[in-house]
C-alpha cells in the first residue's frame, strides 16, 4: 500500500515526518494508552462541563488484553508487557435504539470501503512470521484533574506473532518520541496465561477462518462479544472491529465482510472530513454510544478507501452546547509481513 505524498519534490518535511524517519525510541502504545486514558478521563476536568451521565468504568474500546500494560508496570518501568485473558462467550445482548447507518451517507461510504477492500492484493501470512504495523500517535499527557493536553507525536511499532496454538508471548513492541518511557527497547508482549488465536491474539489464519458472509459474521461477532461496562453491545462490537482494522493485515474477504457488519450497526455515522495524526485528510466513520463518555472515529482515504488511522474523543454532555475533546490520535504509517521481531517492512499504509 502506498501513502499519498502531501509534499512535492524538495518540500520540507513536517515534524511528524521527521520523527517517523528517526531511529526508534519508546513511548506508550496506542493500544495500551487507551487504558490509561480511560482511567485519566474519569478524573479529568472536562473544561467546566457538567456531565450527568455515568462515566465508563472500563476501557474506552475493547482492547486485546495481550496489548494492555498495567499502570503498575508503567510506574515501575517493567520491561515485560503483561496481560490477562478474556472471555468472549455467553454475553448479554444490549442494543442501541438508533437505526442502522443510513442517514448521512455512512452506509454508502461503508459500501465503497467494503468494495475497495475486496480489490486489495494481500499475501497470506504464515505461522512463524510476524505482522508488522507502525503508527504515528499522540496521546493525552494531561495531569489528573487537568484539561486534556496532547503530547508530542511518537512512533509505535508492533510485531504480532503468527500461530494457532496457545502462547504466552504474542508479539513485541518498540516506541520512539519525545515522551518516550523506554526509548528504543524491543519489549515482549506476554500474557499471564496462554492465549490462542482469536480476539485476544489476532492472527491472519484466524481472520481467514471467520465467515465472509456479513450476516453470519455479524451473528458470530455478537455471540462472542460481551459489553464493557455501560457500553451497549453494538458499541462494543464497533470498537472490537476498529481494533482489528488498525492492528493487523486482513484477508480481503474478511475485511470487506467486517465493513458490511459495521454498516448494520445502529448509530454509525459518517464524518465528511477528518485528518489522522500524520495530517492525511480522509472520510471518518464514527459512533456515539449513550453508555460511553468517549467515541472513536476511523479515518479512510477519500480516493482509495484504505484505512488511515483513528481519533478518540471525550464527548460533550448533551444539551450543554459543548464540543467534543480530542484526547488521542494516530496514523498507520507502515504495515507488512516480516520474519522476526525488530525487522521492519518498507510497505507504507494509506
C-alpha positions as CSV (number, residue, x, y, z in Angstrom):
1,X,0.0,0.0,0.0
2,X,1.3,3.4,-0.9
3,X,0.5,6.5,1.1
4,X,-0.5,9.7,-0.6
5,X,2.5,12.1,-0.6
6,X,1.3,15.6,0.6
7,X,4.6,17.2,-0.4
8,X,6.2,17.8,-3.7
9,X,9.8,17.1,-4.5
10,X,12.2,19.1,-2.4
11,X,9.5,20.3,0.0
12,X,10.5,20.3,3.7
13,X,9.1,17.5,5.9
14,X,6.9,18.2,8.9
15,X,8.0,17.5,12.4
16,X,5.8,14.3,12.3
17,X,7.6,13.1,9.2
18,X,11.0,13.9,10.6
19,X,10.1,11.8,13.6
20,X,9.0,8.9,11.5
21,X,12.3,8.9,9.8
22,X,14.2,8.9,13.1
23,X,15.6,5.9,14.9
24,X,13.3,4.0,17.2
25,X,12.7,5.0,20.8
26,X,10.0,4.0,23.3
27,X,6.6,5.5,24.1
28,X,3.2,4.2,25.3
29,X,1.5,2.2,22.5
30,X,-1.9,3.3,21.1
31,X,-3.4,0.1,22.4
32,X,-2.1,0.4,25.9
33,X,-2.5,4.2,26.3
34,X,-6.3,3.8,25.8
35,X,-6.5,2.0,29.1
36,X,-4.6,4.8,30.9
37,X,-6.6,7.5,29.1
38,X,-9.9,6.0,30.1
39,X,-8.7,6.0,33.8
40,X,-7.5,9.5,33.4
41,X,-10.6,10.6,31.5
42,X,-12.8,9.7,34.5
43,X,-10.9,12.1,36.7
44,X,-10.1,14.9,34.2
45,X,-11.6,18.4,34.4
46,X,-14.0,18.5,31.4
47,X,-13.4,22.2,30.9
48,X,-16.2,23.1,33.3
49,X,-18.8,21.0,31.5
50,X,-21.1,19.0,33.9
51,X,-21.9,15.6,32.6
52,X,-24.8,13.9,34.3
53,X,-24.1,10.6,32.6
54,X,-22.4,7.8,34.4
55,X,-18.8,7.6,33.2
56,X,-17.4,4.3,31.9
57,X,-15.9,2.1,34.5
58,X,-13.8,0.1,32.0
59,X,-11.8,0.5,28.8
60,X,-12.8,3.1,26.2
61,X,-12.7,0.4,23.5
62,X,-12.4,-3.4,23.5
63,X,-8.7,-4.0,23.7
64,X,-6.8,-7.1,23.1
65,X,-5.7,-8.0,26.6
66,X,-2.3,-9.0,25.4
67,X,-1.7,-5.4,24.5
68,X,-2.6,-3.8,27.9
69,X,0.2,-2.6,30.1
70,X,-0.9,-2.3,33.7
71,X,-0.4,1.1,35.4
72,X,1.9,-0.5,38.0
73,X,4.2,-1.8,35.2
74,X,4.4,1.7,33.7
75,X,5.3,3.3,37.1
76,X,8.0,0.7,37.8
77,X,9.4,0.7,34.3
78,X,8.8,-3.1,33.9
79,X,10.2,-4.3,30.6
80,X,7.5,-7.0,30.0
81,X,4.0,-6.1,28.9
82,X,1.6,-8.3,30.9
83,X,-1.9,-9.3,30.1
84,X,-5.0,-11.0,31.4
85,X,-7.2,-13.4,29.4
86,X,-10.6,-12.5,28.1
87,X,-13.8,-14.4,27.9
88,X,-15.9,-13.7,24.8
89,X,-18.8,-16.1,25.3
90,X,-22.3,-16.0,26.9
91,X,-22.7,-12.3,26.6
92,X,-25.9,-10.5,27.3
93,X,-27.2,-8.6,24.3
94,X,-27.8,-4.9,24.7
95,X,-28.5,-2.8,21.7
96,X,-28.9,0.9,21.0
97,X,-32.2,2.3,19.8
98,X,-30.8,4.1,16.7
99,X,-31.3,2.5,13.3
100,X,-28.5,1.1,11.0
101,X,-26.1,3.5,9.3
102,X,-28.1,5.2,6.6
103,X,-29.0,8.8,7.3
104,X,-25.8,10.8,6.5
105,X,-24.0,8.7,3.9
106,X,-22.3,6.2,6.2
107,X,-23.9,3.2,4.5
108,X,-22.9,4.3,1.1
109,X,-19.4,5.1,2.3
110,X,-19.0,1.7,4.0
111,X,-20.2,0.0,0.9
112,X,-17.4,1.7,-1.1
113,X,-14.9,0.8,1.6
114,X,-16.0,-2.8,1.6
115,X,-15.8,-3.0,-2.2
116,X,-12.3,-1.4,-2.2
117,X,-11.2,-3.9,0.5
118,X,-12.1,-6.8,-1.9
119,X,-9.7,-5.5,-4.5
120,X,-6.6,-5.3,-2.3
121,X,-3.7,-7.7,-3.1
122,X,-2.8,-9.3,0.3
123,X,-0.2,-12.1,0.7
124,X,-1.3,-14.7,3.3
125,X,0.8,-14.7,6.5
126,X,2.3,-17.9,7.6
127,X,2.8,-19.4,11.0
128,X,6.2,-18.3,12.4
129,X,6.0,-14.9,10.7
130,X,5.1,-11.6,12.2
131,X,2.6,-8.9,11.2
132,X,4.4,-5.6,11.4
133,X,2.4,-2.3,11.9
134,X,3.9,1.1,12.6
135,X,1.9,4.0,13.9
136,X,2.4,7.7,14.4
137,X,0.4,8.6,17.6
138,X,-0.3,11.4,20.1
139,X,-1.9,10.7,23.4
140,X,-3.2,12.7,26.4
141,X,-0.4,13.8,28.7
142,X,-2.6,16.0,30.9
143,X,-2.3,15.6,34.6
144,X,-5.1,14.3,36.8
145,X,-7.9,16.8,37.3
146,X,-6.5,18.9,34.5
147,X,-7.6,19.5,30.9
148,X,-6.5,17.3,28.1
149,X,-3.1,18.0,26.7
150,X,-1.9,16.1,23.7
151,X,1.7,15.1,23.9
152,X,4.3,15.1,21.1
153,X,4.0,12.7,18.2
154,X,5.5,9.3,18.8
155,X,6.2,6.3,16.7
156,X,4.9,2.9,17.9
157,X,5.7,-0.4,16.2
158,X,4.1,-3.7,16.8
159,X,5.2,-7.2,15.7
160,X,2.3,-9.7,16.2
161,X,3.3,-13.3,16.3
162,X,1.5,-15.7,14.0
163,X,0.5,-19.2,15.1
164,X,-2.7,-21.0,16.0
165,X,-1.5,-22.7,19.2
166,X,-1.9,-21.0,22.6
167,X,1.1,-18.9,23.6
168,X,2.1,-16.5,26.4
169,X,4.3,-14.4,24.1
170,X,2.0,-12.8,21.4
171,X,4.4,-10.3,20.0
172,X,6.8,-7.4,20.5
173,X,6.6,-3.6,20.7
174,X,9.0,-0.7,20.3
175,X,8.3,3.0,20.6
176,X,10.0,6.4,20.0
177,X,9.3,10.0,20.6
178,X,9.9,13.0,22.9
179,X,7.6,11.5,25.6
180,X,9.1,8.0,25.3
181,X,9.2,6.0,28.5
182,X,11.7,3.3,27.4
183,X,13.4,4.6,24.2
184,X,14.5,2.0,21.7
185,X,13.5,-1.0,23.8
186,X,12.2,-4.0,21.9
187,X,9.7,-5.2,24.5
188,X,8.0,-8.6,24.5
189,X,4.2,-8.7,24.8
190,X,3.3,-11.5,27.2
191,X,0.2,-12.9,28.7
192,X,-0.2,-14.3,32.2
193,X,-1.8,-17.4,30.7
194,X,-1.6,-19.0,27.2
195,X,-3.7,-17.2,24.6
196,X,-5.0,-18.9,21.5
197,X,-5.7,-17.2,18.1
198,X,-8.8,-15.0,18.3
199,X,-9.8,-11.6,19.5
200,X,-7.1,-11.6,22.2
201,X,-4.4,-12.7,19.8
202,X,-5.3,-11.7,16.2
203,X,-3.7,-13.8,13.5
204,X,-4.1,-13.9,9.8
205,X,-5.2,-17.5,9.8
206,X,-7.8,-16.8,12.5
207,X,-9.2,-13.9,10.4
208,X,-9.3,-16.1,7.3
209,X,-11.3,-18.7,9.3
210,X,-14.1,-16.2,10.0
211,X,-17.3,-16.3,7.9
212,X,-17.2,-14.0,4.9
213,X,-21.0,-13.8,4.7
214,X,-21.8,-10.5,6.5
215,X,-24.8,-11.8,8.3
216,X,-23.0,-14.9,9.5
217,X,-20.1,-12.8,10.6
218,X,-22.4,-10.4,12.4
219,X,-24.1,-13.2,14.3
220,X,-20.7,-14.7,15.3
221,X,-19.3,-11.4,16.5
222,X,-22.3,-10.5,18.6
223,X,-22.4,-14.0,20.1
224,X,-18.8,-13.7,21.2
225,X,-18.9,-10.1,22.4
226,X,-19.5,-9.2,26.0
227,X,-20.4,-5.5,26.5
228,X,-17.9,-3.5,28.5
229,X,-19.3,-1.5,31.5
230,X,-22.1,0.7,30.4
231,X,-21.4,0.3,26.7
232,X,-24.1,-1.3,24.5
233,X,-23.2,-4.5,22.7
234,X,-23.4,-2.5,19.4
235,X,-20.7,-0.2,20.6
236,X,-18.5,-3.0,21.9
237,X,-18.7,-4.7,18.5
238,X,-17.9,-1.4,16.8
239,X,-14.8,-0.9,18.9
240,X,-13.7,-4.5,18.5
241,X,-13.8,-4.2,14.7
242,X,-12.0,-0.9,15.0
243,X,-9.2,-2.5,16.9
244,X,-9.0,-5.3,14.2
245,X,-8.8,-2.7,11.4
246,X,-5.9,-0.8,12.9
247,X,-3.7,-3.5,14.2
248,X,-3.3,-6.3,11.6
249,X,-3.3,-7.4,8.0
250,X,-6.6,-8.9,6.9
251,X,-7.7,-11.3,4.1
252,X,-9.7,-9.1,1.7
253,X,-12.9,-11.0,2.0
254,X,-12.8,-10.8,5.8
255,X,-12.1,-7.1,5.7
256,X,-15.0,-6.5,3.3
257,X,-17.4,-8.5,5.4
258,X,-16.4,-6.6,8.6
259,X,-17.2,-3.3,6.9
260,X,-20.6,-4.7,5.9
261,X,-21.2,-5.7,9.5
262,X,-20.4,-2.1,10.6
263,X,-22.9,-0.8,8.1
264,X,-25.6,-2.6,10.0
265,X,-24.6,-1.4,13.5
266,X,-27.2,1.1,14.7
267,X,-26.0,4.7,15.1
268,X,-22.9,4.6,12.9
269,X,-22.4,8.0,11.1
270,X,-20.0,9.5,8.5
271,X,-17.7,12.5,9.1
272,X,-17.1,14.2,5.7
273,X,-13.7,15.5,6.5
274,X,-11.2,14.2,9.1
275,X,-7.4,14.1,9.5
276,X,-5.1,11.4,11.0
277,X,-2.0,12.0,13.1
278,X,0.1,12.5,10.0
279,X,-2.2,15.2,8.6
280,X,-3.7,13.0,5.9
281,X,-7.2,14.0,5.2
282,X,-10.0,11.5,4.7
283,X,-13.5,10.4,5.5
284,X,-14.4,9.5,9.1
285,X,-16.7,6.7,10.4
286,X,-17.8,7.1,14.0
287,X,-20.4,6.1,16.5
288,X,-21.5,7.8,19.8
289,X,-22.9,5.4,22.4
290,X,-25.2,6.6,25.2
291,X,-23.3,4.5,27.7
292,X,-19.9,6.0,27.0
293,X,-18.2,9.4,27.6
294,X,-15.9,8.7,24.6
295,X,-16.2,8.0,21.0
296,X,-13.8,6.6,18.4
297,X,-13.5,7.8,14.8
298,X,-11.9,5.7,12.0
299,X,-10.4,7.6,9.0
300,X,-10.2,6.4,5.4
301,X,-8.5,7.7,2.3
302,X,-11.1,9.6,0.2
303,X,-9.9,8.1,-3.1
304,X,-8.7,4.5,-2.2
305,X,-10.8,4.0,0.9
306,X,-7.8,2.5,2.6
307,X,-7.7,2.7,6.4
308,X,-5.5,5.7,7.5
309,X,-5.9,6.0,11.3
310,X,-8.2,6.9,14.2
311,X,-9.1,9.7,16.6
312,X,-10.6,9.4,20.1
313,X,-12.8,12.0,21.7
314,X,-14.4,12.7,25.0
315,X,-17.9,13.6,24.1
316,X,-19.6,16.8,25.4
317,X,-22.6,16.4,27.6
318,X,-25.9,16.6,25.7
319,X,-27.6,20.0,25.9
320,X,-24.6,21.9,27.0
321,X,-23.5,23.2,23.6
322,X,-20.0,22.0,24.3
323,X,-17.7,20.4,21.7
324,X,-16.1,17.0,21.8
325,X,-12.5,17.0,23.1
326,X,-9.8,15.1,21.1
327,X,-7.7,13.0,23.5
328,X,-5.9,10.6,21.2
329,X,-5.0,10.4,17.5
330,X,-2.9,8.0,15.4
331,X,-2.0,7.1,11.9
332,X,-1.0,3.8,10.4
333,X,2.3,4.6,8.6
334,X,3.5,1.2,7.5
335,X,2.4,-2.5,7.6
336,X,3.7,-5.7,6.2
337,X,4.9,-9.2,7.0
338,X,8.4,-9.9,8.4
339,X,10.2,-13.0,9.7
340,X,11.5,-11.7,13.0
341,X,10.7,-9.0,15.7
342,X,12.7,-5.9,15.1
343,X,12.6,-6.3,11.3
344,X,10.6,-3.6,9.6
345,X,8.5,-3.5,6.4
346,X,9.1,-0.9,3.7
347,X,5.4,-1.0,2.7
348,X,3.6,2.2,3.5
349,X,-0.1,2.4,4.5
350,X,-3.0,4.5,3.3
